[in-house]
């Protein structure tokens, strides 16, 4: 039996006004090595290569707060979901807003996922919409299967399958090849094994049809699915709310973040699901995880209004050189205190 390693974060930063809401997605790390975090109605960008911080946008009070952020694959453009049902597209290099996507949702947009030029949005209204950001009439497909808020959205690496999770305890697998612009698309699989909301979704990097999912406080399990057949391959009771999941890009490992009672991050070997590390320090549920482009460093944001960095997926020295904050820098101009 492997012994569990207890780890602490490399760096802890204040994240004031981070909205403590399980159903939102307020943290993302882009391919250009820039971390985006939404604090209240403001989106901040931290360049992990230089340690510099900038404010991208503060949305108007009637539009906010920000309810989701997601980088486009190019690492330059970013989508921002809002409480008023709109989605803004921004160019981070020029700090200019490119357009606003309207009319798709009736209420807040808490989940976003890019697939090339398609931006998929999930709303509190239960709708999932594919938006082609290149064209004026941007709504090209609608997926309807959830009866409550869509809080998790992830495209597979191939871009052929979309996984969605909702407050209705359901996961749907959607096949892009059968999507229709003229009528709502039918899901490929409806996965009904969870007994609480499903926000945590992660496609396996070494097996294209393997999806990991995590259930909320009434469920507490991590489940693994064959998305070709819809079969549940395994289920592990973690003992606490599962808020987020990330696969190691280089090793067969999975990282999960949790709520009460430990508010920890847990590293698991796959497929044995033996715990190999517990990462502790947060004092409230760890709502959001994001992974550096090199795959080594993980950022976590929690209801305790802190942002922590962990060298969990690679050699700590190499990860520190590539992705972690420099010790002689104050990366967040808006956070004068580092706890």
N, C-alpha and C positions, 0 to 999 in steps of 0.2 A: 504494500500500500504506500502511495506517495504521501510525503509530508506536505502540509499546507504552509506556504510561505506568506507571511504577513508583510505587506508593503505600505509605505506612505508616499504621498505625492511629491513630485520634484519641486513643484511651485504651487502656491495658492494665491489667488487674486480675488479682490472684491468684485462682485457683480451686482451692484445695487439695482433694485427695481426689477430684477428678474421675476417674471410672472410664474408663480408656483401653481402650474396647471398641467396635470398629467396629459391632457389631450393635445397640447401644442407641441411644436417642433421649432425651437428657438436657437439652435446651434448647428453650424455646418462648417466644415473645413474644405476649402476648394483646392483644385488641382494646381493652382499657382501659389500654394502654401500660405493662403490668407484665411484666417478664421473669422467667421461672421457670427455675431451674437446679438440678439434682440433683448434690450432692457427697457421694458415699458413700451414707449412709442418711438424709441430710437434704435437704429441699427449701427453697431460699431464694427469696424474692420481692424484686425490686428495682423500685421505682416510678420509671420513667424521667422522669416529670413533676416529681417532688419530690427525687429522689436518695436517698430513704429505703429502707432494707433491713429485711426481717423474716424470721424463720424460720417457715415454715409448719408443718413437721412433721419430726421425726426418728423414723423407724420402728424398731420393735424389731429386735434383731439377727437373730432367727429369720425375720423377714420380708424384711429387706434383703439387699443394697443396693437402692436405687431403680433401676429399669431403664428407665423412660420417664416423661415428663411431657407433657401436652397440655392447652392451655386450651380450654374450651368456647367457642362463638361469642360468648356474652354477656360474655366477659372477666372474669367473676366466679368461675365454677366451674372447677375443674381436676381432671383425672384423673391418677392416679399409679400406674404399673405397678410391680409388685414382683417380686423374685427368687423368691418363694414361690408364684407363679402368681395371686396376688390383685391386684385393682385397687381403689384407694381413690378416693372422690369427696369433694372438699373445697370448702367455701365460703370463698373467700379474704377476703371482707369481714368475716366473723365469726370466721375462723380455726377453724372447726368442721368435723369430719368428718361427712358426710351419710350415707354408706353404704359398704359393702364388697361388691364383686362377686366371687363365688366360684363355683367349679365348672365354669368354662368351659375352663380350661387345666390342663395337668398340670405345667407348669414355667414359667419366667420369662416375663413379658410385656414384650417389648422395643419394641413399636410400638403406637401409639394414633392414632386419627383420629376426629374428631367429624363427624356429619352431622345437624344439628338436635338432636333428643333421642336420637339413636342414637350410642352410643359403640362404635366398632369396635376390637377388640383383636387383636393378632397375637402368637403365642407361639413359644417354642422348639420346641413340639410340632408346628409346622407348621399349626396351626389358626388360622382367622380367624373371629371371632365378632362378630355385631351384638348389642349390648346396649341394650335400651330402658330408660333409667335412670329412667323414670317409674313402672315397675311392679315388683312383687315378683319375679316369675319373669322375670328380665331378659333371658335368652338367647332371642332371637327368630329368628335365622338363623345358620347355620354355613356357611362357605365352606371347602371342602377341595380343595386342588390342589397345595399345597407339601409336599414330603417332608422339608424341613429348616426351620430357624428362619425365621420371617417377620420381616424387619428393616426393611421399608419399607411404609408404608400412607399413601395419599393419596386423598381423595375429590375428584372434580371439582367445580367451582364450582356446577354445577347440582344436585349431589347424586345424580345418576343413575348415575354410573360410579365404581367404586373400582379403583384400581391397587394391586397388592401386589407386593413384591419379596422374594426369599428367598435364603438361603444355598445353595439348589439351583440358582442361576444363572438362575432363571425370573422372569418378570413375568407376572402374570395380570390381566386386565381382567374385572371383574365388573359385571353389570347389575342394579341394585337392583330393577328392575321385575319380574324373574323369580325373585327370591329366595323361598325357601320355608322355612316354619317347621317343616315336617314331615320334611324330608329335606335332606341337604347340597346346596347349590346348585352347579350346573355353571358353570364360567367361560365368559365370552363369547369371550375370546381367550387363548391361551397363547403368549407371546413368548419364543423360545428362543435369540436371537442372542448374548446375553452369555455370556462364558466364566468369569465369577467372580460372587461374591455381588452382589446388587443391593439397595442400601439407598437410594440417591439417586433420588428421584422428584419431579417437579414438573410440574403441569398449567399449560399456557400460559394467561395471563390474557386474551389477545386472540384466541385460536382454541380453541374449546371442546373439540375432539377431538384436540388436539395434546398429547402427553406427552413430556417429556424424562426420560431415565434414565441413571444412571451406574453403571459396573461397578467391582468391587474390584480388588485388586492384580494379579490374573491376567488382567484384561481391559483396564482403563484407558481405556475408550471412553465417550463420551457419545453416546447414540442418541436419535433422534426418531421417534415413532410416530403413525400415524393410528389412533386407538383405535376408530373405527367399522369399519375394514376389517382392522386388525391388521398393516398394512404398515409396514415400517421405511423411513422417508423419508430418513434420513441417519445416518452414523456417523463420529465424529471421534476419532482416537487422541490422547489428552491426554498420554500418556507417564507417567502415574502414577495411583495409586489414586484413584478418585472417591468422596469421602465424602458430599457433600451438593450440592444444586442449588437455586438460587432464581432466579425470573424477576423482572426489573424490571417493576413494575406500570404504569409510564408510558412506557417506551421498549422497543424490540425488542432487549433484551439479556438475557443469561443469566449468572449467577455460579455458578462451581463451586469446591469446596474439595477439597484434595488431600493425599496423603501423600508418602512418600519419592519424590524426593530434595529437593524444594524446600519442601514443606509450605506451599504458597501457595494464595491465592484467585486465580482467573482470571476476568476479565470478557470475555465474547464478544459480538460483534455477531450478531444473528440476522436472516436465515438464512445469511449468508455464513460464520459461525463464524470470523471474523477476531478474533484476540486484540486487545483494546484496552487492557487494564490487567493488571498482575500486582501483587497485594497480598501483601507479604511481612513476616515478623516472627516468626511461629510457628516453633518449633524441633522440633515433632513434628506428626504428622498432624492436620489440621483436621477433627475428627470431626463437629462440629455447627454448623449455621447457623440463625439466626433473623432475621426481618425486622420492623422497627418497623411499627406500624399505618399510618403515613403513607407507607410504602414506601421512605423515603430511606436509613435507617440499617440496617446489618447487624451483628449480633453473631456472633462466631465463638468456639467453645471447642475446645481442642485437648488432645492428650495431654501437652503441656508444662505443664498445669495453669494456663493463663492464659485469660482472657476478653478479647477485643479488640472494639472498636467501630470501624466503618468507614463514612464518609459516601460511599458508592459509587454510590447510585442517585438522587442529587439534588444540588441546589446545597448545597455544604458549609455555608455560613452559615445557610441556612434549615433544613437538617437539624439543625445544632447547636442552633438555637433550639427546635426541636420535640422532638427525640428524644435527642440525644447527652448524655452525662453532663456536668454543670457542672464547670468547672475548680476551683471553690472548695469542692467537696463531696467527701466520702469515701463514695461510694455504698454500698460493702459494709462493714458493720460487722465482718464476719468476716474481712475482708482488710485488714490494717493496712498492708501494703506495696503500693505501686503501682509496678510495674517500668517 
